[in-house]
Amino acid sequence: MMLKPAVHVLKDLAQCSNVSLHSDSGLVGAVAAAATDDDKRRAKKQADDNSVKDEVLRRKPELHPIGAWGDKSSQLTSWDVLHVLSRAIALS
C-alpha cells in the first residue's frame, strides 16, 4: 500500500469541515466549577505536603460560550482542531 505524498496530506488538513457545536453558559459554568475544584484539591495537597512548590496555573481569565451561526455548526480545518487540542493538553 502506497502512502499519500506529504503535499496531499497537508492539503487535506487545510480543508474546511463542518463541525457541530454545543456551547452555552451551562458548559462554561461547569468548566469554571471543575477549575475551582482542581484549585481546592491543589491547595489541600500543598498544605499537606510542604515539599510541593507553589505553582500558579495558567488559565484563560474568562470563558465565554462559542458563538455559532444559526444551525449550531461552524467550519474548521483539521489544523484548527489539532491546535486547540494540543494547546489544551499542554496547559493541562
C-alpha positions as CSV (number, residue, x, y, z in Angstrom):
1,M,0.0,0.0,0.0
2,M,1.4,3.3,-1.0
3,L,1.1,6.3,1.3
4,K,-0.1,9.7,0.3
5,P,2.6,12.3,-0.6
6,A,3.0,14.9,2.2
7,V,1.7,17.6,-0.1
8,H,-1.7,15.8,-0.3
9,V,-1.8,15.2,3.4
10,L,-1.1,18.9,4.1
11,K,-3.8,20.0,1.6
12,D,-6.3,17.6,3.3
13,L,-5.5,19.1,6.8
14,A,-6.2,22.6,5.4
15,Q,-9.6,21.8,4.0
16,C,-12.6,23.1,6.0
17,S,-15.1,20.7,7.5
18,N,-18.4,21.3,9.2
19,V,-18.2,20.8,13.0
20,S,-21.3,20.6,15.2
21,L,-21.0,22.8,18.4
22,H,-22.7,22.6,21.8
23,S,-21.6,25.5,23.8
24,D,-23.6,27.5,26.3
25,S,-23.3,29.3,29.6
26,G,-24.0,26.0,31.4
27,L,-20.9,24.4,29.9
28,V,-18.9,27.5,30.8
29,G,-20.2,27.2,34.4
30,A,-19.2,23.5,34.5
31,V,-15.7,24.3,33.3
32,A,-15.4,27.0,35.9
33,A,-16.6,24.7,38.7
34,A,-14.2,22.0,37.7
35,A,-11.3,24.5,37.7
36,T,-12.4,25.7,41.2
37,D,-12.4,22.0,42.4
38,D,-9.0,21.5,41.0
39,D,-7.7,24.6,42.7
40,K,-9.1,23.4,46.1
41,R,-7.5,20.0,45.7
42,R,-4.2,21.5,44.7
43,A,-4.3,23.9,47.7
44,K,-5.1,21.0,50.1
45,K,-2.3,18.9,48.6
46,Q,0.2,21.7,49.0
47,A,-0.9,22.3,52.6
48,D,-0.5,18.6,53.4
49,D,2.9,18.3,51.6
50,N,5.2,21.2,52.2
51,S,7.8,19.9,49.7
52,V,5.5,20.7,46.8
53,K,6.3,24.1,45.5
54,D,3.5,26.6,45.0
55,E,2.6,26.6,41.3
56,V,0.4,29.1,39.6
57,L,-1.8,27.6,36.9
58,R,-2.0,29.4,33.6
59,R,-5.7,29.7,32.7
60,K,-7.6,32.0,30.4
61,P,-9.1,34.8,32.6
62,E,-12.7,34.3,31.5
63,L,-14.5,31.7,29.3
64,H,-17.4,32.5,27.1
65,P,-19.7,30.3,25.1
66,I,-18.7,29.8,21.4
67,G,-21.0,31.8,19.2
68,A,-22.3,29.5,16.5
69,W,-24.0,30.6,13.3
70,G,-27.7,29.7,13.0
71,D,-27.6,25.9,12.9
72,K,-25.0,25.4,15.7
73,S,-22.3,24.4,13.3
74,S,-19.1,26.0,12.2
75,Q,-16.4,25.4,9.7
76,L,-12.9,24.5,10.9
77,T,-9.9,22.9,9.4
78,S,-8.2,19.9,10.9
79,W,-5.3,22.2,11.7
80,D,-7.6,24.3,13.9
81,V,-8.8,21.3,15.8
82,L,-5.2,19.9,16.3
83,H,-4.0,23.3,17.5
84,V,-6.8,23.6,20.1
85,L,-6.3,20.0,21.4
86,S,-2.5,20.4,21.6
87,R,-2.9,23.7,23.5
88,A,-5.4,22.1,25.9
89,I,-3.1,19.1,26.5
90,A,-0.1,21.4,27.0
91,L,-1.9,23.6,29.5
92,S,-3.5,20.7,31.5
